């Protein structure tokens, strides 16, 4: 059984690294679901154990988050904000500072992945129109999105799972105390 579990684990990780399993026409989500089904199928988990391992509040929050982010993207919000920042009549250094501030704020409130994917193409085009090298601005976007997403519970999906509303933040360097 342990060999089968390790094999499923390795196949799922390979699918995550590759972005899917081409011979099965599955994307990352499909690979993860297939891995979960395989673990139930080989008896490594019961259906009840699998159901208990899903944190429903996180799933509901992520779903709502995706709906809102998709509507903002489809409505043109991210390109609109990006163009407003890119058209500011400021120096390149001030433009970078404005971009970092806006991207960090957006990533603290919305998903950092969506912010980067939606802003990057518009930003690169705007930099070219201003005759600026887009690389420093794209790096600034990525860094600001990471910092901004770490600032709040909803900025990064992993923060949602690691945090518990109402509980104080716990430092990773704090050792557990004996009762």
N, C-alpha and C positions, 0 to 999 in steps of 0.2 A: 504494500500500500504506500509506504514512504517513497518508493521509487516513482510510483504513478503521480503522487502529489508534487514531487520535485519536477517531473516532466511537464506537468500542467503549468507549474510556476514558470519554468523556463520558456515554454511556448508563449505564455501570456506576456512575459517580459520581452521576448523577441518581437511579438506583435506590437507592443508599446513602442519599442525602439524604432521599428520599421514604419510605424503609423498604421499598421494593419497586417493581415496575413493574405498576401495576394492570391495564393492558391485556394483560399476560401472566400475571396471577395468580401472581406470584413474590414471595417475600420477599427480604431482603438476601442470604441464603445462595444462593438460586436465581439471583439476579442476578449474583453473583460467579462462580458456576459457569458460567452462560451466557456471561459475558464471557470466561472462560478457554477455553471450547469455541469461541467465535467467533474468538479469536486463533489457535487451532490450525486452525480451518476455513479462515481466510483465508491461512494459511501464515506468519503472523508468528512462530509458534513451532512447532517440531516436537513430536510427542508425547513424545519423549525429553527435550527441553529442558523441557517442562512438568513432566514427572515429576521431573527433577533439581531443579526450583525449589521443590518441596515438601520441607520440613524434617520428616522423619518423627518424630524424637524430640519435637519441639514438638507435632505433631498427636496423638501418643500421650499426652503429658502433658496436653494440653487435654481430650482425651476422658476420661481418668481423672478429671481435675478436675471435669468436668461431671457425671459419674456420682456422684461423692461429694457435690458440691453439691446435685444433684437429690435424692439420698437424704436429706440433711440438711433440705432444704426440705420434702419430702414427709413427713418424720418430725416436722415441727414444731419443729425445733431453733431456727431463727431467731426465730420468734414467742415461743418459750419464753424465750430469752435476753433479748429485747426487753422482755417483760413483767416479768422479774425486775429488770431495770435500772429500768424505769419505776415499779415499785412500791417502790423504795427510799425509806425515810422521810427524805429529805434536802431541802434547799432547792432551788429551781429552778436556781441556779448550780451547785450540787454535782451535780445531776442531769445537767446539760449536760456537766460534766466527766466524769462516769461514762460517759455515752453516747459521748463522744468517745474515751475510752480503750478501751471495749469494741469500738466500731465500727472503730477503727484496728487493734486486735489481730486482730479477725476478718478484716479486709481484707488483713492481712499474710499470713494463712494460707489464706484462701479468696478467691474472686474478688470484687473490689470491686463489680462489677455485681450479682452475686447478693446480696451483703450489702445493698446499697441497695434493690434491688427487694423483698427479703423483709422488711426491717426497716421501711421507710418507712410502709407502711399501718398496721402495728401501732403504730408510734411515734406517728403522727398521732392515732390513736384514743385511745391512752393519754394523750397530752397533753390532749386534749379532756376526758377523764374527770377529769383533775387540774385542769381549768380553766386550762390554760396555752396560750399561743399556740404552735402547732406549728412555725411558720416558723423560729425560731432553732434549734430542735432538728433540724429537717430539714436546715437549712444546716450545722449541726455534723456531722450524719451524713455529708453529701456531702463535706465537707472532710476529716473523719477517714478516710473510705474512700479518698480520693485519697492522702493522706499514708501511710496504712497499706499501701496496695497498692504504693506506690513503694519501700517498705522492703525487700521481698523479691523473689526471682526469680519466685515463683508468685503473688504478689498481683495482678499485672496481666498479662494474656496477652502484651502487647507486650514486657514485661520478659523473658519466656521466649525470645523470638526474638532480642532484642538482646544477651542475655547468653550466655556459654558457660560451662558448669560447669567449674570448675578453673582458669579464667583470672581474673587480677586485674581488678577493675573499672577501667574507663578513663574518665577525665574527658572530657566533651565539650569542655572548654576546652584540653585538652592537644593540642598539635600533634604530628603524627607525626614521629618522629626518623629521620633519614637513617641508613642502615646503614653 
